[in-house]
Amino acid sequence: MNASAQALSIALVSKIACISTIIRAEIPAAVVDLSPWLTDCKTQQTFDPMSLDFGVSFSSSQPNLRCSCILLQVVFSEKLKRNAFKFKGIEATGHDYCGQYWRFSSLEGCQFSGMHIPTEDSQQSLKQLFSQIHVLFGYPATLPQ
């Protein structure tokens, strides 16, 4: 669900702001969108109420990342409205004008997959970013390399 729509408490607003800051610190060319999804009725029916979704776009394609935008989903065990939610992990996909190029999941082995995955250096940089988000929610920083 759009991160902006999930800003239900001061604690969540703070974490959303921290995630935006982490993204911009790790990827300076990034523009962070807290509302990557359309707000029409059809799209809202497909929202996942157990995630904070961020769009990360660039003014031009990023050759090392092999994409021009990233959809980043911070996934939880419960709906955020319940305040009993627990952090589960990160899902990220890299897209370009042709569609999805790569996928990463800290829920499924912490590996990149797809037809055009980021360069090794960019993979490490993204894993560093994802590790910082894990730490933000109180989980170990180390993701398998």
Buried (B, 14 or more C-beta within 10 A) or exposed (E): BBBBBBBEEEEBBEBBEEBBEBBBEBBEEBEBBBBBBEEEEEEEEEBBBBBBBBBBBBEEEBEEBBBBBBBBBBBBEEBBEEEEBEBBBBBBBBBBEEEBBBBBBBEEEBEBEBEBBBEEEBBEBBBBBBBBBBEBBEBEEEBEE
